[in-house]
Amino acid sequence: MRPAQSPRWSPLLWLSLLALGWGLAGCYDMHDQPSFKPQEGPRLSSPGEAVPVQGTEILAPGKVPINPVAATEDSLAAGKSLFEINCAMCHGREGRGDGPVGKKWIVPCANLHQERIHRLSDGDLFNRITAGYGTMPGFAKRLAPEERWHIVNYARQFK
């Protein structure tokens, strides 16, 4: 008679048990995650920054928004800062379309000192910043509506 052999565990079985252990360890705190609990009422307000609450965010075709932000010193200072961060690389610090990135485009960037730009309404500029225009990308996902209006106010200073 042969002596009884102890069962041999295959490496595949060991790996399966290890993966199962890791998977169960990840489920430990699922109960404590931020979510609705049973019998809990609805949230009365959305998380901050989740939904735009100011400005015109959905652009209706043919509708031009009216600038709700007054061109105060604070607005112009905020607009200058936002312009230097988001726009100056193409339009240049002085808005002449001569930024370091703008020089590389085949179609030159808009010179914000031109009369054709001055004829645009604030709403038209806001729409172009929001949705983009030509090779310019839209900034709807990068800048809040109020920040875009600050840029419009600042861009009006280029004359």
Kinemage of the C-alpha trace (Angstrom):
@kinemage 1
@onewidth
@group {chain A} dominant
@subgroup {mainchain}
@vectorlist {calphas} color= white
{ca met a 1} P 0.000 0.000 0.000
{ca arg a 2} L 1.056 3.490 -0.716
{ca pro a 3} L 1.368 6.087 1.988
{ca ala a 4} L -1.285 8.772 1.826
{ca gln a 5} L -0.060 11.864 0.070
{ca ser a 6} L -1.019 15.283 1.225
{ca pro a 7} L -3.028 17.188 -1.338
{ca arg a 8} L -0.855 19.413 -3.481
{ca trp a 9} L -2.087 22.893 -4.188
{ca ser a 10} L -1.396 24.096 -7.690
{ca pro a 11} L 0.057 27.559 -8.266
{ca leu a 12} L -3.111 28.506 -10.152
{ca leu a 13} L -5.220 27.760 -7.092
{ca trp a 14} L -2.913 29.879 -4.913
{ca leu a 15} L -3.150 32.803 -7.337
{ca ser a 16} L -6.941 32.491 -7.426
{ca leu a 17} L -7.136 32.579 -3.633
{ca leu a 18} L -4.792 35.563 -3.520
{ca ala a 19} L -6.900 37.449 -6.097
{ca leu a 20} L -10.071 36.612 -4.159
{ca gly a 21} L -8.488 37.954 -0.959
{ca trp a 22} L -7.478 41.185 -2.682
{ca gly a 23} L -10.948 41.571 -4.145
{ca leu a 24} L -12.649 41.069 -0.792
{ca ala a 25} L -10.251 43.492 0.894
{ca gly a 26} L -11.321 46.179 -1.598
{ca cys a 27} L -14.978 45.673 -0.694
{ca tyr a 28} L -14.411 46.334 2.992
{ca asp a 29} L -15.212 50.053 2.903
{ca met a 30} L -17.937 50.025 0.266
{ca his a 31} L -20.529 50.598 2.958
{ca asp a 32} L -18.748 53.753 4.128
{ca gln a 33} L -18.442 55.459 0.739
{ca pro a 34} L -20.375 58.685 0.068
{ca ser a 35} L -23.720 57.584 -1.346
{ca phe a 36} L -27.383 57.459 -0.490
{ca lys a 37} L -28.211 55.129 2.377
{ca pro a 38} L -31.531 53.269 2.762
{ca gln a 39} L -34.405 55.529 3.853
{ca glu a 40} L -32.231 58.636 3.375
{ca gly a 41} L -33.910 61.676 1.846
{ca pro a 42} L -32.608 63.421 -1.267
{ca arg a 43} L -29.771 65.929 -1.061
{ca leu a 44} L -31.076 69.464 -0.856
{ca ser a 45} L -28.211 70.971 -2.797
{ca ser a 46} L -25.707 69.716 -5.325
{ca pro a 47} L -22.012 69.498 -4.499
{ca gly a 48} L -20.138 72.765 -5.012
{ca glu a 49} L -18.900 73.451 -8.542
{ca ala a 50} L -21.082 70.616 -9.935
{ca val a 51} L -23.611 72.726 -11.812
{ca pro a 52} L -23.043 76.191 -13.271
{ca val a 53} L -25.188 78.693 -11.406
{ca gln a 54} L -24.154 81.902 -13.134
{ca gly a 55} L -23.883 83.040 -16.734
{ca thr a 56} L -25.202 81.556 -19.913
{ca glu a 57} L -23.802 78.079 -20.202
{ca ile a 58} L -26.020 76.594 -22.899
{ca leu a 59} L -25.628 78.595 -26.056
{ca ala a 60} L -28.858 78.761 -28.011
{ca pro a 61} L -28.324 79.198 -31.753
{ca gly a 62} L -28.781 82.826 -32.748
{ca lys a 63} L -29.039 84.020 -29.134
{ca val a 64} L -26.319 86.346 -27.892
{ca pro a 65} L -25.936 86.580 -24.102
{ca ile a 66} L -25.686 89.924 -22.332
{ca asn a 67} L -22.672 90.559 -20.124
{ca pro a 68} L -23.805 90.215 -16.485
{ca val a 69} L -20.390 91.171 -15.051
{ca ala a 70} L -19.618 94.864 -14.691
{ca ala a 71} L -16.172 95.971 -15.866
{ca thr a 72} L -14.930 96.946 -12.407
{ca glu a 73} L -11.295 97.078 -11.337
{ca asp a 74} L -11.667 93.640 -9.732
{ca ser a 75} L -13.157 92.184 -12.919
{ca leu a 76} L -10.391 93.683 -15.063
{ca ala a 77} L -7.692 92.373 -12.697
{ca ala a 78} L -9.238 88.898 -12.741
{ca gly a 79} L -9.590 89.099 -16.527
{ca lys a 80} L -5.962 90.097 -16.950
{ca ser a 81} L -4.783 87.189 -14.824
{ca leu a 82} L -7.025 84.710 -16.681
{ca phe a 83} L -5.989 86.154 -20.058
{ca glu a 84} L -2.300 85.764 -19.238
{ca ile a 85} L -2.837 82.140 -18.201
{ca asn a 86} L -5.222 80.978 -20.945
{ca cys a 87} L -4.948 83.375 -23.887
{ca ala a 88} L -1.563 85.124 -24.010
{ca met a 89} L 0.245 82.051 -25.316
{ca cys a 90} L -1.557 82.547 -28.641
{ca his a 91} L -2.834 86.139 -28.640
{ca gly a 92} L 0.258 87.620 -26.928
{ca arg a 93} L 0.385 89.587 -23.678
{ca glu a 94} L -0.799 92.726 -25.454
{ca gly a 95} L -3.457 90.903 -27.506
{ca arg a 96} L -1.784 91.491 -30.879
{ca gly a 97} L -1.901 87.825 -31.990
{ca asp a 98} L 1.859 87.456 -31.600
{ca gly a 99} L 2.106 84.958 -28.737
{ca pro a 100} L 4.781 82.240 -28.875
{ca val a 101} L 2.254 79.534 -29.782
{ca gly a 102} L 0.199 81.815 -32.018
{ca lys a 103} L 3.216 82.490 -34.245
{ca lys a 104} L 3.334 78.803 -35.164
{ca trp a 105} L -0.215 78.636 -36.556
{ca ile a 106} L -0.688 78.730 -40.317
{ca val a 107} L -3.744 80.932 -39.813
{ca pro a 108} L -2.614 83.753 -37.499
{ca cys a 109} L -4.381 84.360 -34.192
{ca ala a 110} L -6.752 87.278 -33.940
{ca asn a 111} L -5.267 90.646 -33.151
{ca leu a 112} L -7.600 91.944 -30.447
{ca his a 113} L -6.755 95.547 -31.405
{ca gln a 114} L -8.437 95.215 -34.829
{ca glu a 115} L -11.656 97.055 -35.589
{ca arg a 116} L -13.467 93.840 -36.590
{ca ile a 117} L -12.953 92.527 -33.033
{ca his a 118} L -14.161 95.823 -31.522
{ca arg a 119} L -17.387 95.570 -33.541
{ca leu a 120} L -18.251 92.234 -31.878
{ca ser a 121} L -20.621 92.424 -28.923
{ca asp a 122} L -19.612 91.154 -25.482
{ca gly a 123} L -21.927 88.195 -26.034
{ca asp a 124} L -20.222 87.325 -29.327
{ca leu a 125} L -16.823 87.360 -27.637
{ca phe a 126} L -18.195 85.245 -24.795
{ca asn a 127} L -19.591 82.724 -27.313
{ca arg a 128} L -16.231 82.514 -29.095
{ca ile a 129} L -14.370 81.972 -25.823
{ca thr a 130} L -16.927 79.375 -24.756
{ca ala a 131} L -17.265 77.324 -27.947
{ca gly a 132} L -14.042 78.229 -29.737
{ca tyr a 133} L -13.616 79.888 -33.107
{ca gly a 134} L -11.519 78.694 -36.043
{ca thr a 135} L -8.405 77.071 -34.603
{ca met a 136} L -9.079 78.499 -31.149
{ca pro a 137} L -10.364 75.840 -28.732
{ca gly a 138} L -13.419 76.369 -26.570
{ca phe a 139} L -12.910 77.111 -22.895
{ca ala a 140} L -16.309 75.985 -21.579
{ca lys a 141} L -14.766 73.084 -19.653
{ca arg a 142} L -11.739 75.018 -18.410
{ca leu a 143} L -13.248 78.305 -17.272
{ca ala a 144} L -16.406 79.096 -15.346
{ca pro a 145} L -18.869 81.461 -17.061
{ca glu a 146} L -17.952 84.343 -14.747
{ca glu a 147} L -14.254 83.848 -15.554
{ca arg a 148} L -15.015 84.026 -19.279
{ca trp a 149} L -16.917 87.291 -18.725
{ca his a 150} L -13.875 88.691 -16.871
{ca ile a 151} L -11.771 87.880 -19.949
{ca val a 152} L -14.315 89.633 -22.173
{ca asn a 153} L -14.140 92.731 -19.943
{ca tyr a 154} L -10.337 92.662 -20.038
{ca ala a 155} L -10.207 92.084 -23.820
{ca arg a 156} L -12.280 95.274 -24.294
{ca gln a 157} L -9.255 97.216 -22.977
{ca phe a 158} L -7.273 96.430 -26.157
{ca lys a 159} L -7.884 99.519 -28.286
